[in-house]
Amino acid sequence: VDDWDLVKARMYSTVALMWRDGEFADDDLYAEFGEVVAGQKPGRENDQEVIVFSPIGLA
């Protein structure tokens, strides 16, 4: 996501609805988009990891 708090506030994307329904927790979010782009956190490190991109927050 680009901004997790805004994604949750808008309650529009699939991942936000999953959060609302208890199927996705704040702790399940590894990084926001800016953290990966800035090199603060790596992207995928193996084939088992999944990236879900929800460009709703700041778009």
C-alpha distance matrix in Angstrom:
0.0 3.7 5.6 5.9 9.5 9.3 7.4 10.2 12.8 12.6 12.9 12.5 10.1 11.4 9.2 10.1 13.6 13.7 12.9 15.7 18.0 17.7 16.4 13.2 13.6 11.8 13.5 12.1 8.7 9.9 7.8 5.2 5.6 8.7 10.2 10.5 11.8 14.1 15.4 14.9 13.5 14.5 12.6 14.5 18.0 19.7 20.0 19.3 15.6 13.1 9.8 7.6 5.4 4.6 5.6 7.3 7.1 9.1 10.3
3.7 0.0 3.8 6.5 9.3 8.6 8.1 11.4 13.0 12.9 14.2 13.9 12.2 14.4 12.4 12.6 16.2 16.8 15.7 18.1 20.8 20.6 19.8 16.5 16.4 14.1 15.9 15.0 11.4 12.0 9.0 5.4 4.8 6.5 9.1 10.1 10.5 12.3 14.5 14.1 13.7 15.2 13.9 16.5 19.8 22.0 22.6 22.3 18.6 16.3 12.7 11.0 8.1 7.0 5.6 7.0 5.7 6.2 8.0
5.6 3.8 0.0 3.8 5.7 5.5 6.2 8.8 10.1 10.9 12.5 13.2 12.3 14.6 12.4 11.4 15.2 16.0 14.2 16.2 19.3 19.0 18.9 15.6 14.9 12.2 14.5 14.4 11.0 12.3 9.6 6.4 7.8 8.6 10.4 12.5 13.3 14.3 16.5 15.2 15.1 17.2 16.4 18.9 22.0 24.3 25.0 24.2 20.5 18.3 15.1 13.1 10.8 9.0 8.2 7.8 4.9 6.4 9.4
5.9 6.5 3.8 0.0 3.8 5.5 5.0 6.2 8.6 10.0 10.7 12.0 11.0 12.7 9.9 8.7 12.5 12.9 10.6 12.8 15.8 15.4 15.4 12.1 11.2 8.6 11.3 11.4 8.5 10.7 9.1 7.0 9.6 11.1 12.0 13.8 15.5 16.6 18.1 16.4 15.6 17.6 16.7 18.7 21.7 23.6 24.2 22.9 19.2 17.1 14.5 12.3 10.9 9.1 9.8 9.0 6.8 9.6 12.3
9.5 9.3 5.7 3.8 0.0 3.8 5.5 5.2 6.2 8.7 10.0 12.3 12.4 14.4 12.0 9.7 13.1 14.1 11.3 12.5 16.0 15.8 16.7 13.7 12.4 9.7 12.9 13.8 11.4 13.8 12.4 10.3 12.9 13.8 14.7 17.1 18.5 19.2 20.9 18.9 18.6 21.0 20.4 22.4 25.3 27.3 27.9 26.4 22.8 20.7 18.2 15.8 14.5 12.1 12.3 10.5 7.6 10.3 13.4
9.3 8.6 5.5 5.5 3.8 0.0 3.8 5.4 4.9 6.1 8.5 10.1 10.8 13.6 12.1 9.6 12.9 14.8 12.7 13.4 17.0 17.5 18.2 15.6 15.0 12.8 16.1 16.4 13.8 16.2 14.3 11.5 13.1 14.0 15.9 17.9 18.7 19.8 22.0 20.6 20.4 22.4 21.4 23.5 26.7 28.6 28.9 27.7 24.1 21.6 18.8 16.0 13.9 10.9 10.3 7.7 4.8 7.5 10.3
7.4 8.1 6.2 5.0 5.5 3.8 0.0 3.8 5.5 5.4 6.3 7.3 7.2 9.9 8.4 6.2 9.7 11.5 10.1 11.1 14.4 15.1 15.3 12.8 13.1 11.6 14.9 14.4 12.0 14.8 13.4 10.9 12.3 14.3 16.0 17.4 18.5 20.1 21.9 20.8 19.9 21.4 19.9 21.5 24.8 26.3 26.3 25.0 21.5 18.7 16.0 12.9 11.1 7.9 8.4 5.9 4.9 8.6 10.3
10.2 11.4 8.8 6.2 5.2 5.4 3.8 0.0 3.8 5.5 5.1 7.9 8.4 10.2 8.5 5.2 8.1 9.9 7.6 8.0 11.6 12.3 13.3 11.2 11.0 9.9 13.6 13.6 12.0 15.3 14.7 13.0 15.1 17.0 18.2 19.7 21.3 22.7 24.2 22.6 21.5 23.3 21.9 23.3 26.3 27.6 27.6 25.8 22.5 19.9 17.8 14.7 13.8 10.9 12.0 9.6 8.5 12.1 14.1
12.8 13.0 10.1 8.6 6.2 4.9 5.5 3.8 0.0 3.8 5.5 8.4 10.3 12.8 11.8 8.3 10.5 13.0 10.9 10.2 14.0 15.1 16.5 14.8 14.4 13.1 16.9 17.2 15.6 18.6 17.6 15.4 17.3 18.7 20.2 22.1 23.3 24.4 26.4 24.7 24.2 26.1 24.9 26.6 29.7 31.2 31.2 29.5 26.2 23.5 21.1 18.0 16.6 13.3 13.5 10.4 8.8 11.9 13.9
12.6 12.9 10.9 10.0 8.7 6.1 5.4 5.5 3.8 0.0 3.8 5.4 8.0 11.1 11.2 8.0 9.8 12.9 11.9 11.2 14.5 16.4 17.2 15.8 16.3 15.4 19.1 18.7 16.9 19.9 18.8 16.3 17.4 19.1 21.1 22.6 23.3 25.0 27.1 25.9 25.3 26.8 25.1 26.6 30.0 31.3 30.9 29.5 26.2 23.2 20.7 17.2 15.5 11.8 11.8 8.3 7.9 11.0 12.1
12.9 14.2 12.5 10.7 10.0 8.5 6.3 5.1 5.5 3.8 0.0 3.8 6.2 8.4 8.7 5.3 6.1 9.5 9.0 8.0 11.0 13.2 13.9 13.0 14.1 14.1 17.7 17.0 15.8 19.2 18.7 16.8 18.2 20.5 22.1 23.2 24.4 26.3 28.0 26.8 25.6 26.8 24.9 25.9 29.2 30.0 29.4 27.7 24.7 21.6 19.5 15.9 15.0 11.6 12.8 9.7 10.2 13.7 14.5
12.5 13.9 13.2 12.0 12.3 10.1 7.3 7.9 8.4 5.4 3.8 0.0 3.8 6.8 8.4 6.4 7.0 10.3 11.0 10.6 12.9 15.3 15.2 14.4 16.1 16.3 19.6 18.3 16.9 20.0 19.3 17.1 17.8 20.4 22.3 22.9 23.8 26.1 27.8 27.1 25.8 26.6 24.3 25.2 28.7 29.3 28.3 27.0 24.1 20.7 18.4 14.7 13.4 9.9 11.0 8.1 9.9 13.2 13.0
10.1 12.2 12.3 11.0 12.4 10.8 7.2 8.4 10.3 8.0 6.2 3.8 0.0 3.8 5.5 5.2 6.4 8.7 9.9 10.7 12.5 14.4 13.4 12.3 14.5 14.8 17.7 15.8 14.4 17.3 16.8 15.0 15.5 18.5 20.2 20.3 21.4 24.0 25.3 24.8 23.2 23.6 21.1 21.7 25.2 25.7 24.6 23.3 20.4 17.0 14.8 11.0 10.1 6.9 9.0 7.3 9.8 13.1 12.7
11.4 14.4 14.6 12.7 14.4 13.6 9.9 10.2 12.8 11.1 8.4 6.8 3.8 0.0 3.8 5.4 5.1 6.2 8.6 9.9 10.5 12.3 10.6 10.2 13.1 14.4 16.8 14.4 13.8 16.8 17.1 16.0 16.8 20.1 21.3 21.0 22.6 25.3 26.2 25.6 23.4 23.5 20.8 20.7 24.0 24.0 22.7 21.0 18.5 15.1 13.7 10.0 10.4 8.4 11.5 10.7 13.0 16.3 16.0
9.2 12.4 12.4 9.9 12.0 12.1 8.4 8.5 11.8 11.2 8.7 8.4 5.5 3.8 0.0 3.8 5.4 4.9 6.2 8.6 9.8 10.4 8.7 7.2 9.7 10.7 13.1 10.7 10.0 13.2 13.8 13.1 14.5 17.8 18.5 18.4 20.4 22.9 23.5 22.6 20.3 20.7 18.3 18.4 21.6 21.9 21.0 19.1 16.3 13.2 11.8 8.4 9.2 7.6 11.0 10.6 12.0 15.5 15.9
10.1 12.6 11.4 8.7 9.7 9.6 6.2 5.2 8.3 8.0 5.3 6.4 5.2 5.4 3.8 0.0 3.8 5.3 5.0 6.2 8.6 9.8 9.6 8.1 9.7 10.2 13.4 12.1 11.3 14.8 15.0 13.8 15.6 18.4 19.3 20.0 21.8 23.9 24.9 23.6 21.9 22.8 20.8 21.4 24.5 25.1 24.5 22.6 19.6 16.7 15.1 11.7 11.7 9.1 11.7 10.0 10.7 14.5 15.4
13.6 16.2 15.2 12.5 13.1 12.9 9.7 8.1 10.5 9.8 6.1 7.0 6.4 5.1 5.4 3.8 0.0 3.8 5.3 5.0 6.2 8.6 8.5 8.7 11.0 12.6 15.6 14.0 14.1 17.7 18.3 17.5 19.1 22.1 23.0 23.4 25.3 27.5 28.4 27.2 25.1 25.8 23.6 23.7 26.8 26.9 25.9 23.7 21.2 18.3 17.1 13.7 14.3 11.9 14.6 12.9 14.0 17.8 18.3
13.7 16.8 16.0 12.9 14.1 14.8 11.5 9.9 13.0 12.9 9.5 10.3 8.7 6.2 4.9 5.3 3.8 0.0 3.8 5.4 5.1 6.2 4.9 5.4 8.5 10.9 13.2 11.2 12.1 15.6 17.0 16.9 18.9 22.0 22.3 22.5 24.8 27.0 27.4 26.1 23.7 24.1 21.9 21.6 24.4 24.3 23.3 20.8 18.5 15.8 15.4 12.5 14.0 12.5 15.8 14.8 15.9 19.6 20.3
12.9 15.7 14.2 10.6 11.3 12.7 10.1 7.6 10.9 11.9 9.0 11.0 9.9 8.6 6.2 5.0 5.3 3.8 0.0 3.8 5.4 5.1 5.7 4.5 5.8 7.7 10.6 9.6 10.3 14.1 15.4 15.4 17.9 20.6 20.7 21.4 23.9 25.7 26.1 24.3 22.2 23.3 21.6 21.8 24.4 24.8 24.4 21.8 19.2 16.9 16.2 13.5 14.6 13.0 15.9 14.7 14.8 18.5 19.9
15.7 18.1 16.2 12.8 12.5 13.4 11.1 8.0 10.2 11.2 8.0 10.6 10.7 9.9 8.6 6.2 5.0 5.4 3.8 0.0 3.8 5.5 7.6 7.9 8.8 10.6 13.7 13.3 14.0 17.8 18.8 18.4 20.9 23.4 23.8 24.8 27.0 28.7 29.4 27.6 25.7 26.9 25.3 25.5 28.2 28.6 28.0 25.4 22.8 20.5 19.7 16.7 17.5 15.3 17.9 15.9 16.0 19.8 21.1
18.0 20.8 19.3 15.8 16.0 17.0 14.4 11.6 14.0 14.5 11.0 12.9 12.5 10.5 9.8 8.6 6.2 5.1 5.4 3.8 0.0 3.8 5.6 7.7 9.6 12.4 14.8 13.8 15.4 19.1 20.7 20.8 23.1 26.0 26.1 26.7 29.2 31.0 31.4 29.7 27.4 28.2 26.4 26.1 28.5 28.4 27.5 24.7 22.6 20.4 20.2 17.5 18.9 17.2 20.2 18.6 19.2 22.9 24.0
17.7 20.6 19.0 15.4 15.8 17.5 15.1 12.3 15.1 16.4 13.2 15.3 14.4 12.3 10.4 9.8 8.6 6.2 5.1 5.5 3.8 0.0 3.8 5.6 6.7 9.9 11.8 11.1 13.3 16.8 18.9 19.6 22.4 25.1 24.7 25.3 28.2 29.8 29.8 27.8 25.4 26.3 24.8 24.4 26.5 26.5 25.9 22.8 20.8 19.1 19.3 17.1 18.9 17.7 20.9 19.7 19.9 23.6 25.0
16.4 19.8 18.9 15.4 16.7 18.2 15.3 13.3 16.5 17.2 13.9 15.2 13.4 10.6 8.7 9.6 8.5 4.9 5.7 7.6 5.6 3.8 0.0 3.8 6.8 10.3 11.6 9.7 12.0 15.3 17.7 18.6 21.0 24.0 23.6 23.7 26.5 28.5 28.2 26.6 23.9 24.3 22.4 21.6 23.7 23.4 22.5 19.4 17.6 15.8 16.3 14.3 16.7 16.1 19.6 19.0 19.7 23.3 24.4
13.2 16.5 15.6 12.1 13.7 15.6 12.8 11.2 14.8 15.8 13.0 14.4 12.3 10.2 7.2 8.1 8.7 5.4 4.5 7.9 7.7 5.6 3.8 0.0 3.8 6.9 8.3 6.3 8.3 11.7 13.9 14.9 17.5 20.4 19.8 20.1 23.0 24.8 24.6 22.8 20.2 20.9 19.2 18.8 21.1 21.2 20.8 18.0 15.6 13.8 13.9 12.0 14.1 13.7 17.0 16.8 17.0 20.5 21.8
13.6 16.4 14.9 11.2 12.4 15.0 13.1 11.0 14.4 16.3 14.1 16.1 14.5 13.1 9.7 9.7 11.0 8.5 5.8 8.8 9.6 6.7 6.8 3.8 0.0 3.8 5.3 5.1 7.3 10.6 12.9 14.2 17.3 19.7 18.7 19.6 22.7 23.9 23.7 21.4 19.1 20.3 19.3 19.4 21.4 22.1 22.3 19.4 16.8 15.6 15.4 13.9 15.7 15.2 18.1 17.7 17.1 20.5 22.4
11.8 14.1 12.2 8.6 9.7 12.8 11.6 9.9 13.1 15.4 14.1 16.3 14.8 14.4 10.7 10.2 12.6 10.9 7.7 10.6 12.4 9.9 10.3 6.9 3.8 0.0 3.8 5.4 5.7 8.8 10.4 11.5 15.0 16.9 15.8 17.2 20.2 21.0 21.0 18.5 16.7 18.5 18.0 18.7 20.8 22.1 22.8 20.3 17.2 16.2 15.3 14.0 15.0 14.5 16.8 16.5 15.2 18.2 20.6
13.5 15.9 14.5 11.3 12.9 16.1 14.9 13.6 16.9 19.1 17.7 19.6 17.7 16.8 13.1 13.4 15.6 13.2 10.6 13.7 14.8 11.8 11.6 8.3 5.3 3.8 0.0 3.8 5.4 7.2 9.9 12.1 15.6 17.4 15.6 16.7 20.1 20.7 20.0 17.4 15.1 16.8 16.6 17.1 18.5 19.8 20.9 18.3 15.4 15.2 15.0 14.5 16.1 16.4 18.9 19.2 18.0 20.7 23.0
12.1 15.0 14.4 11.4 13.8 16.4 14.4 13.6 17.2 18.7 17.0 18.3 15.8 14.4 10.7 12.1 14.0 11.2 9.6 13.3 13.8 11.1 9.7 6.3 5.1 5.4 3.8 0.0 3.8 6.2 9.3 11.5 14.5 17.0 15.4 15.7 19.1 20.4 19.6 17.5 14.7 15.6 14.7 14.6 16.3 17.2 17.8 15.1 12.2 11.6 11.7 11.3 13.5 14.2 17.2 17.9 17.4 20.3 22.0
8.7 11.4 11.0 8.5 11.4 13.8 12.0 12.0 15.6 16.9 15.8 16.9 14.4 13.8 10.0 11.3 14.1 12.1 10.3 14.0 15.4 13.3 12.0 8.3 7.3 5.7 5.4 3.8 0.0 3.8 5.8 7.7 10.8 13.2 11.9 12.4 15.6 16.9 16.5 14.6 12.1 13.3 12.4 13.1 15.4 16.9 17.7 15.7 12.3 11.2 10.1 9.6 10.9 11.6 14.1 15.0 14.3 16.9 18.7
9.9 12.0 12.3 10.7 13.8 16.2 14.8 15.3 18.6 19.9 19.2 20.0 17.3 16.8 13.2 14.8 17.7 15.6 14.1 17.8 19.1 16.8 15.3 11.7 10.6 8.8 7.2 6.2 3.8 0.0 3.8 7.2 9.9 11.9 9.7 9.8 13.4 14.4 13.4 11.5 8.6 9.8 9.4 10.5 12.4 14.4 15.9 14.3 10.8 10.7 9.6 10.4 11.7 13.3 15.3 17.0 16.1 18.0 19.8
7.8 9.0 9.6 9.1 12.4 14.3 13.4 14.7 17.6 18.8 18.7 19.3 16.8 17.1 13.8 15.0 18.3 17.0 15.4 18.8 20.7 18.9 17.7 13.9 12.9 10.4 9.9 9.3 5.8 3.8 0.0 3.8 6.5 8.1 6.2 6.9 10.2 11.1 10.9 9.1 7.0 8.8 8.7 11.0 13.3 15.9 17.5 16.6 12.9 12.2 10.1 10.5 10.5 11.9 13.1 14.9 13.7 15.0 17.0
5.2 5.4 6.4 7.0 10.3 11.5 10.9 13.0 15.4 16.3 16.8 17.1 15.0 16.0 13.1 13.8 17.5 16.9 15.4 18.4 20.8 19.6 18.6 14.9 14.2 11.5 12.1 11.5 7.7 7.2 3.8 0.0 3.8 5.6 5.5 6.9 9.0 10.3 11.3 10.0 9.0 10.9 10.4 13.0 15.9 18.4 19.7 19.1 15.3 13.9 10.9 10.4 9.1 9.7 10.0 11.8 10.3 11.3 13.3
5.6 4.8 7.8 9.6 12.9 13.1 12.3 15.1 17.3 17.4 18.2 17.8 15.5 16.8 14.5 15.6 19.1 18.9 17.9 20.9 23.1 22.4 21.0 17.5 17.3 15.0 15.6 14.5 10.8 9.9 6.5 3.8 0.0 3.8 5.5 5.4 6.3 8.6 10.1 10.2 9.5 10.5 9.4 12.4 15.5 18.1 19.1 19.3 15.5 13.9 10.4 10.2 7.9 9.1 8.6 11.2 10.5 10.5 11.7
8.7 6.5 8.6 11.1 13.8 14.0 14.3 17.0 18.7 19.1 20.5 20.4 18.5 20.1 17.8 18.4 22.1 22.0 20.6 23.4 26.0 25.1 24.0 20.4 19.7 16.9 17.4 17.0 13.2 11.9 8.1 5.6 3.8 0.0 3.8 5.4 5.0 5.9 8.4 8.4 9.2 11.1 11.1 14.6 17.3 20.3 21.8 22.2 18.5 17.3 14.0 14.0 11.7 12.4 11.1 13.3 11.7 10.8 12.6
10.2 9.1 10.4 12.0 14.7 15.9 16.0 18.2 20.2 21.1 22.1 22.3 20.2 21.3 18.5 19.3 23.0 22.3 20.7 23.8 26.1 24.7 23.6 19.8 18.7 15.8 15.6 15.4 11.9 9.7 6.2 5.5 5.5 3.8 0.0 3.8 5.6 5.2 6.2 5.0 5.7 8.3 9.3 12.9 15.0 18.3 20.4 20.5 16.9 16.4 13.6 14.4 13.0 14.3 13.9 16.1 14.4 14.1 16.1
10.5 10.1 12.5 13.8 17.1 17.9 17.4 19.7 22.1 22.6 23.2 22.9 20.3 21.0 18.4 20.0 23.4 22.5 21.4 24.8 26.7 25.3 23.7 20.1 19.6 17.2 16.7 15.7 12.4 9.8 6.9 6.9 5.4 5.4 3.8 0.0 3.8 5.5 5.1 5.9 5.0 5.7 6.0 9.7 12.0 15.3 17.2 17.8 14.4 14.0 11.3 12.7 11.6 13.8 13.7 16.6 15.8 15.5 16.7
11.8 10.5 13.3 15.5 18.5 18.7 18.5 21.3 23.3 23.3 24.4 23.8 21.4 22.6 20.4 21.8 25.3 24.8 23.9 27.0 29.2 28.2 26.5 23.0 22.7 20.2 20.1 19.1 15.6 13.4 10.2 9.0 6.3 5.0 5.6 3.8 0.0 3.8 5.4 7.7 8.2 8.6 8.7 12.3 14.6 17.8 19.5 20.6 17.3 16.6 13.6 14.7 12.8 14.7 13.6 16.6 15.9 14.8 15.6
14.1 12.3 14.3 16.6 19.2 19.8 20.1 22.7 24.4 25.0 26.3 26.1 24.0 25.3 22.9 23.9 27.5 27.0 25.7 28.7 31.0 29.8 28.5 24.8 23.9 21.0 20.7 20.4 16.9 14.4 11.1 10.3 8.6 5.9 5.2 5.5 3.8 0.0 3.8 5.5 7.8 9.3 10.8 14.6 16.3 19.8 22.0 23.0 19.7 19.4 16.6 17.8 16.0 17.6 16.4 19.0 17.6 16.2 17.6
15.4 14.5 16.5 18.1 20.9 22.0 21.9 24.2 26.4 27.1 28.0 27.8 25.3 26.2 23.5 24.9 28.4 27.4 26.1 29.4 31.4 29.8 28.2 24.6 23.7 21.0 20.0 19.6 16.5 13.4 10.9 11.3 10.1 8.4 6.2 5.1 5.4 3.8 0.0 3.8 5.4 6.3 8.7 12.3 13.3 17.0 19.6 20.6 17.6 18.0 15.8 17.7 16.7 18.9 18.4 21.2 20.0 19.2 20.5
14.9 14.1 15.2 16.4 18.9 20.6 20.8 22.6 24.7 25.9 26.8 27.1 24.8 25.6 22.6 23.6 27.2 26.1 24.3 27.6 29.7 27.8 26.6 22.8 21.4 18.5 17.4 17.5 14.6 11.5 9.1 10.0 10.2 8.4 5.0 5.9 7.7 5.5 3.8 0.0 3.8 6.9 9.7 13.1 14.0 17.7 20.5 20.9 17.7 18.2 16.2 17.9 17.1 18.9 18.7 21.0 19.4 19.0 20.9
13.5 13.7 15.1 15.6 18.6 20.4 19.9 21.5 24.2 25.3 25.6 25.8 23.2 23.4 20.3 21.9 25.1 23.7 22.2 25.7 27.4 25.4 23.9 20.2 19.1 16.7 15.1 14.7 12.1 8.6 7.0 9.0 9.5 9.2 5.7 5.0 8.2 7.8 5.4 3.8 0.0 3.8 6.6 9.7 10.6 14.2 17.0 17.1 13.9 14.7 13.1 15.1 15.1 17.3 17.9 20.4 19.2 19.4 21.1
14.5 15.2 17.2 17.6 21.0 22.4 21.4 23.3 26.1 26.8 26.8 26.6 23.6 23.5 20.7 22.8 25.8 24.1 23.3 26.9 28.2 26.3 24.3 20.9 20.3 18.5 16.8 15.6 13.3 9.8 8.8 10.9 10.5 11.1 8.3 5.7 8.6 9.3 6.3 6.9 3.8 0.0 3.8 6.6 7.3 10.9 13.8 14.5 11.6 12.8 11.5 14.3 14.6 17.5 18.3 21.3 20.7 21.0 22.1
12.6 13.9 16.4 16.7 20.4 21.4 19.9 21.9 24.9 25.1 24.9 24.3 21.1 20.8 18.3 20.8 23.6 21.9 21.6 25.3 26.4 24.8 22.4 19.2 19.3 18.0 16.6 14.7 12.4 9.4 8.7 10.4 9.4 11.1 9.3 6.0 8.7 10.8 8.7 9.7 6.6 3.8 0.0 3.8 6.3 9.3 11.3 12.2 9.1 9.6 8.1 11.1 11.6 14.9 16.0 19.2 19.3 19.8 20.4
14.5 16.5 18.9 18.7 22.4 23.5 21.5 23.3 26.6 26.6 25.9 25.2 21.7 20.7 18.4 21.4 23.7 21.6 21.8 25.5 26.1 24.4 21.6 18.8 19.4 18.7 17.1 14.6 13.1 10.5 11.0 13.0 12.4 14.6 12.9 9.7 12.3 14.6 12.3 13.1 9.7 6.6 3.8 0.0 3.8 5.8 7.5 8.6 5.9 7.2 7.2 10.9 12.5 16.0 17.8 20.9 21.5 22.4 22.8
18.0 19.8 22.0 21.7 25.3 26.7 24.8 26.3 29.7 30.0 29.2 28.7 25.2 24.0 21.6 24.5 26.8 24.4 24.4 28.2 28.5 26.5 23.7 21.1 21.4 20.8 18.5 16.3 15.4 12.4 13.3 15.9 15.5 17.3 15.0 12.0 14.6 16.3 13.3 14.0 10.6 7.3 6.3 3.8 0.0 3.8 7.2 8.4 7.1 9.8 10.7 14.4 16.2 19.7 21.5 24.6 24.9 25.8 26.4
19.7 22.0 24.3 23.6 27.3 28.6 26.3 27.6 31.2 31.3 30.0 29.3 25.7 24.0 21.9 25.1 26.9 24.3 24.8 28.6 28.4 26.5 23.4 21.2 22.1 22.1 19.8 17.2 16.9 14.4 15.9 18.4 18.1 20.3 18.3 15.3 17.8 19.8 17.0 17.7 14.2 10.9 9.3 5.8 3.8 0.0 3.8 5.5 5.9 9.0 11.0 14.8 17.1 20.7 22.9 26.0 26.8 28.0 28.2
20.0 22.6 25.0 24.2 27.9 28.9 26.3 27.6 31.2 30.9 29.4 28.3 24.6 22.7 21.0 24.5 25.9 23.3 24.4 28.0 27.5 25.9 22.5 20.8 22.3 22.8 20.9 17.8 17.7 15.9 17.5 19.7 19.1 21.8 20.4 17.2 19.5 22.0 19.6 20.5 17.0 13.8 11.3 7.5 7.2 3.8 0.0 3.8 5.6 7.8 10.4 13.9 16.6 20.2 22.6 25.6 26.9 28.3 28.2
19.3 22.3 24.2 22.9 26.4 27.7 25.0 25.8 29.5 29.5 27.7 27.0 23.3 21.0 19.1 22.6 23.7 20.8 21.8 25.4 24.7 22.8 19.4 18.0 19.4 20.3 18.3 15.1 15.7 14.3 16.6 19.1 19.3 22.2 20.5 17.8 20.6 23.0 20.6 20.9 17.1 14.5 12.2 8.6 8.4 5.5 3.8 0.0 3.8 6.6 10.0 13.1 16.3 19.6 22.5 25.1 26.3 28.1 28.3
15.6 18.6 20.5 19.2 22.8 24.1 21.5 22.5 26.2 26.2 24.7 24.1 20.4 18.5 16.3 19.6 21.2 18.5 19.2 22.8 22.6 20.8 17.6 15.6 16.8 17.2 15.4 12.2 12.3 10.8 12.9 15.3 15.5 18.5 16.9 14.4 17.3 19.7 17.6 17.7 13.9 11.6 9.1 5.9 7.1 5.9 5.6 3.8 0.0 3.8 6.8 10.0 13.1 16.3 19.1 21.8 22.7 24.5 24.8
13.1 16.3 18.3 17.1 20.7 21.6 18.7 19.9 23.5 23.2 21.6 20.7 17.0 15.1 13.2 16.7 18.3 15.8 16.9 20.5 20.4 19.1 15.8 13.8 15.6 16.2 15.2 11.6 11.2 10.7 12.2 13.9 13.9 17.3 16.4 14.0 16.6 19.4 18.0 18.2 14.7 12.8 9.6 7.2 9.8 9.0 7.8 6.6 3.8 0.0 3.8 6.5 9.8 13.0 16.0 18.6 19.9 21.9 21.9
9.8 12.7 15.1 14.5 18.2 18.8 16.0 17.8 21.1 20.7 19.5 18.4 14.8 13.7 11.8 15.1 17.1 15.4 16.2 19.7 20.2 19.3 16.3 13.9 15.4 15.3 15.0 11.7 10.1 9.6 10.1 10.9 10.4 14.0 13.6 11.3 13.6 16.6 15.8 16.2 13.1 11.5 8.1 7.2 10.7 11.0 10.4 10.0 6.8 3.8 0.0 3.8 6.3 9.8 12.5 15.3 16.6 18.3 18.2
7.6 11.0 13.1 12.3 15.8 16.0 12.9 14.7 18.0 17.2 15.9 14.7 11.0 10.0 8.4 11.7 13.7 12.5 13.5 16.7 17.5 17.1 14.3 12.0 13.9 14.0 14.5 11.3 9.6 10.4 10.5 10.4 10.2 14.0 14.4 12.7 14.7 17.8 17.7 17.9 15.1 14.3 11.1 10.9 14.4 14.8 13.9 13.1 10.0 6.5 3.8 0.0 3.8 6.5 9.8 12.1 13.8 16.0 15.8
5.4 8.1 10.8 10.9 14.5 13.9 11.1 13.8 16.6 15.5 15.0 13.4 10.1 10.4 9.2 11.7 14.3 14.0 14.6 17.5 18.9 18.9 16.7 14.1 15.7 15.0 16.1 13.5 10.9 11.7 10.5 9.1 7.9 11.7 13.0 11.6 12.8 16.0 16.7 17.1 15.1 14.6 11.6 12.5 16.2 17.1 16.6 16.3 13.1 9.8 6.3 3.8 0.0 3.8 6.2 9.1 10.9 12.6 12.1
4.6 7.0 9.0 9.1 12.1 10.9 7.9 10.9 13.3 11.8 11.6 9.9 6.9 8.4 7.6 9.1 11.9 12.5 13.0 15.3 17.2 17.7 16.1 13.7 15.2 14.5 16.4 14.2 11.6 13.3 11.9 9.7 9.1 12.4 14.3 13.8 14.7 17.6 18.9 18.9 17.3 17.5 14.9 16.0 19.7 20.7 20.2 19.6 16.3 13.0 9.8 6.5 3.8 0.0 3.8 5.6 7.9 10.1 9.7
5.6 5.6 8.2 9.8 12.3 10.3 8.4 12.0 13.5 11.8 12.8 11.0 9.0 11.5 11.0 11.7 14.6 15.8 15.9 17.9 20.2 20.9 19.6 17.0 18.1 16.8 18.9 17.2 14.1 15.3 13.1 10.0 8.6 11.1 13.9 13.7 13.6 16.4 18.4 18.7 17.9 18.3 16.0 17.8 21.5 22.9 22.6 22.5 19.1 16.0 12.5 9.8 6.2 3.8 0.0 3.8 6.0 7.0 6.0
7.3 7.0 7.8 9.0 10.5 7.7 5.9 9.6 10.4 8.3 9.7 8.1 7.3 10.7 10.6 10.0 12.9 14.8 14.7 15.9 18.6 19.7 19.0 16.8 17.7 16.5 19.2 17.9 15.0 17.0 14.9 11.8 11.2 13.3 16.1 16.6 16.6 19.0 21.2 21.0 20.4 21.3 19.2 20.9 24.6 26.0 25.6 25.1 21.8 18.6 15.3 12.1 9.1 5.6 3.8 0.0 3.8 6.0 5.5
7.1 5.7 4.9 6.8 7.6 4.8 4.9 8.5 8.8 7.9 10.2 9.9 9.8 13.0 12.0 10.7 14.0 15.9 14.8 16.0 19.2 19.9 19.7 17.0 17.1 15.2 18.0 17.4 14.3 16.1 13.7 10.3 10.5 11.7 14.4 15.8 15.9 17.6 20.0 19.4 19.2 20.7 19.3 21.5 24.9 26.8 26.9 26.3 22.7 19.9 16.6 13.8 10.9 7.9 6.0 3.8 0.0 3.8 5.8
9.1 6.2 6.4 9.6 10.3 7.5 8.6 12.1 11.9 11.0 13.7 13.2 13.1 16.3 15.5 14.5 17.8 19.6 18.5 19.8 22.9 23.6 23.3 20.5 20.5 18.2 20.7 20.3 16.9 18.0 15.0 11.3 10.5 10.8 14.1 15.5 14.8 16.2 19.2 19.0 19.4 21.0 19.8 22.4 25.8 28.0 28.3 28.1 24.5 21.9 18.3 16.0 12.6 10.1 7.0 6.0 3.8 0.0 3.8
10.3 8.0 9.4 12.3 13.4 10.3 10.3 14.1 13.9 12.1 14.5 13.0 12.7 16.0 15.9 15.4 18.3 20.3 19.9 21.1 24.0 25.0 24.4 21.8 22.4 20.6 23.0 22.0 18.7 19.8 17.0 13.3 11.7 12.6 16.1 16.7 15.6 17.6 20.5 20.9 21.1 22.1 20.4 22.8 26.4 28.2 28.2 28.3 24.8 21.9 18.2 15.8 12.1 9.7 6.0 5.5 5.8 3.8 0.0
